[in-house]
Amino acid sequence: MNILITGGTGYIGTVLVEESVKAGHNTYVLTRNREKSEALEKQGVKVIVGDILQDGQWQQKINDMDAVIHLAAPPTWGKKVTKKVALSYADGHLELTKRLFAAIDPKHLKRLIFVGGTSYFGDSGNEAPRTESFQAEPKGWGPYISPSIKYAKEKIAEGYPASIVFPAQIYGPSSWMEQLFFQPLYTNKPITSLKGYSPYFSPIHIEDCARALLHLIEKGEIGEDYIISDLQPLKSTVFRDEIIKLMGVRNPKFREVPRWLCQLLLGPVLTEYATAHTNFSSKKLQETGFKFRYPTYIEGLPQVVDAWLKLQS
Ligand SMILES: NC(=O)c1ccc[n+]([C@@H]2O[C@H](COP(=O)([O-])OP(=O)(O)OC[C@H]3O[C@@H](n4cnc5c(N)ncnc54)[C@H](OP(=O)(O)O)[C@@H]3O)[C@@H](O)[C@H]2O)c1
């Protein structure tokens, strides 16, 4: 299958590209950065250099594809997110979405997998894992991706062959896992958490997230939403303690930050994101026949910790 991945150079995209090549697909990546081409081409990937926000060759190429997985998004991680930053993120996100749909000819493309996030649904509460039918009340990043999700839903209603997917917390050997856990534990610095909060958390191993996106191209239904998480939502402190155990740290240091200080340091969006429960079910994904490589964090975390430690040696 010819598959174009937008955002194929990012956190999820890098692993998705590997899984797509491994699965034998003719894999194309759209990137703005010509310098990333060489490494991708060595992997057997075809690179399209282009910016979704500008006209270019990508607009023709997109309709030669069987499927597009859309991950491209403005950057989010690693800085304070004020309301102003978040509003500009929302504008950027929506602009990418509108230009993507404008380039697609729904008669040519077979499937678009449009990637959102479970913050679109908001705080799940801690009672039972919620499904795709949970009434959306976006929290954290949610309000800032919801204009894009609403736009994608309108386009689907007009006949675009898309499914919208909502990954929960994607864990892998880099990004937030490295920043929040691996680096501090490795350097004997405190792990920071929010005082008085241990919200539910629905992890998904980054390889399984990538595999689920590929799986849904063929097994998902047009117009349907799919949550991507593993089989076991859990409290975030349980997840953290398992990482500490696997890293072999006997006397970890902790720094508890009160909510008001978190607001000051990270801003209201990330504070809301960090305090909301993410207790979601991937039952619908499983009903499409998807099989996890790492069904729960118990299988997945050792692989991720090992991979990160190998990168340090
Ligand atoms: N990370 C998570 O835990 C998580 C969880 C749930 C959902 N999600 C969603 O999954 C998506 C991908 O997340 P991520 O963490 O992998 O993102 P990321 O690492 O920040 O990567 C973003 C990608 O977008 C591309 N991009 C940005 N602007 C572009 C433009 N104008 N034209 C073409 N490409 C552009 C960048 O490519 P170049 O710089 O190479 O051009 C980069 O590869 C996002 O929608 C995010 O909200 C993420």
The ligand as an SDF file (V2000), in Angstrom:
LIG
                    3D

 48 52  0  0  0  0  0  0  0  0999 V2000
    2.8530   12.8260   21.8370 N   0  0  0  0  0  0  0  0  0  0  0  0
    1.8030   12.2860   22.4350 C   0  0  0  0  0  0  0  0  0  0  0  0
    1.9140   11.6850   23.5130 O   0  0  0  0  0  0  0  0  0  0  0  0
    0.4300   12.3710   21.7830 C   0  0  0  0  0  0  0  0  0  0  0  0
   -0.6610   11.7580   22.4000 C   0  0  0  0  0  0  0  0  0  0  0  0
   -1.9020   11.8100   21.7700 C   0  0  0  0  0  0  0  0  0  0  0  0
   -2.0350   12.4740   20.5550 C   0  0  0  0  0  0  0  0  0  0  0  0
   -0.9560   13.0860   19.9940 N   0  0  0  0  0  0  0  0  0  0  0  0
   -1.1440   13.7860   18.7020 C   0  0  0  0  0  0  0  0  0  0  0  0
   -0.3770   13.1240   17.6900 O   0  0  0  0  0  0  0  0  0  0  0  0
    0.1130   14.0830   16.7320 C   0  0  0  0  0  0  0  0  0  0  0  0
    1.6120   13.9470   16.5890 C   0  0  0  0  0  0  0  0  0  0  0  0
    2.2340   14.1400   17.8450 O   0  0  0  0  0  0  0  0  0  0  0  0
    3.8150   14.0750   18.0390 P   0  0  0  0  0  0  0  0  0  0  0  0
    4.0510   14.1830   19.5140 O   0  0  0  0  0  0  0  0  0  0  0  0
    4.3980   12.9410   17.2850 O   0  0  0  0  0  0  0  0  0  0  0  0
    4.2480   15.4630   17.3260 O   0  0  0  0  0  0  0  0  0  0  0  0
    5.6970   16.1120   17.1430 P   0  0  0  0  0  0  0  0  0  0  0  0
    6.7780   15.2200   17.6450 O   0  0  0  0  0  0  0  0  0  0  0  0
    5.6260   17.5070   17.6870 O   0  0  0  0  0  0  0  0  0  0  0  0
    5.8470   16.2020   15.5600 O   0  0  0  0  0  0  0  0  0  0  0  0
    5.1320   17.1180   14.8090 C   0  0  0  0  0  0  0  0  0  0  0  0
    5.3970   16.8580   13.3450 C   0  0  0  0  0  0  0  0  0  0  0  0
    4.5970   17.7620   12.5780 O   0  0  0  0  0  0  0  0  0  0  0  0
    5.3230   18.1340   11.4350 C   0  0  0  0  0  0  0  0  0  0  0  0
    4.8490   19.4590   11.0080 N   0  0  0  0  0  0  0  0  0  0  0  0
    4.5840   20.5390   11.7940 C   0  0  0  0  0  0  0  0  0  0  0  0
    4.1740   21.5770   11.0400 N   0  0  0  0  0  0  0  0  0  0  0  0
    4.1660   21.1270    9.7470 C   0  0  0  0  0  0  0  0  0  0  0  0
    3.8390   21.7430    8.5050 C   0  0  0  0  0  0  0  0  0  0  0  0
    3.4620   23.0330    8.4420 N   0  0  0  0  0  0  0  0  0  0  0  0
    3.9480   21.0040    7.3710 N   0  0  0  0  0  0  0  0  0  0  0  0
    4.3580   19.7210    7.4280 C   0  0  0  0  0  0  0  0  0  0  0  0
    4.6840   19.0800    8.5790 N   0  0  0  0  0  0  0  0  0  0  0  0
    4.5950   19.7840    9.7260 C   0  0  0  0  0  0  0  0  0  0  0  0
    6.7970   18.1430   11.8610 C   0  0  0  0  0  0  0  0  0  0  0  0
    7.5730   17.7910   10.7230 O   0  0  0  0  0  0  0  0  0  0  0  0
    8.9140   18.5660   10.1770 P   0  0  0  0  0  0  0  0  0  0  0  0
    9.4120   19.4350   11.3030 O   0  0  0  0  0  0  0  0  0  0  0  0
    9.8540   17.4630    9.8040 O   0  0  0  0  0  0  0  0  0  0  0  0
    8.4260   19.3260    9.0020 O   0  0  0  0  0  0  0  0  0  0  0  0
    6.8290   17.0180   12.8940 C   0  0  0  0  0  0  0  0  0  0  0  0
    7.1980   15.8000   12.2980 O   0  0  0  0  0  0  0  0  0  0  0  0
   -0.3310   15.4530   17.2440 C   0  0  0  0  0  0  0  0  0  0  0  0
   -1.5370   15.8050   16.6080 O   0  0  0  0  0  0  0  0  0  0  0  0
   -0.5840   15.2140   18.7240 C   0  0  0  0  0  0  0  0  0  0  0  0
   -1.5420   16.1110   19.2640 O   0  0  0  0  0  0  0  0  0  0  0  0
    0.2780   13.0370   20.5710 C   0  0  0  0  0  0  0  0  0  0  0  0
  1  2  1  0
  2  3  2  0
  2  4  1  0
  4  5  1  0
  4 48  2  0
  5  6  2  0
  6  7  1  0
  7  8  2  0
  8  9  1  0
  8 48  1  0
  9 10  1  0
  9 46  1  0
 10 11  1  0
 11 12  1  0
 11 44  1  0
 12 13  1  0
 13 14  1  0
 14 15  2  0
 14 16  1  0
 14 17  1  0
 17 18  1  0
 18 19  2  0
 18 20  1  0
 18 21  1  0
 21 22  1  0
 22 23  1  0
 23 24  1  0
 23 42  1  0
 24 25  1  0
 25 26  1  0
 25 36  1  0
 26 27  1  0
 26 35  1  0
 27 28  2  0
 28 29  1  0
 29 30  1  0
 29 35  2  0
 30 31  1  0
 30 32  2  0
 32 33  1  0
 33 34  2  0
 34 35  1  0
 36 37  1  0
 36 42  1  0
 37 38  1  0
 38 39  2  0
 38 40  1  0
 38 41  1  0
 42 43  1  0
 44 45  1  0
 44 46  1  0
 46 47  1  0
M  CHG  2   8   1  16  -1
M  END
$$$$
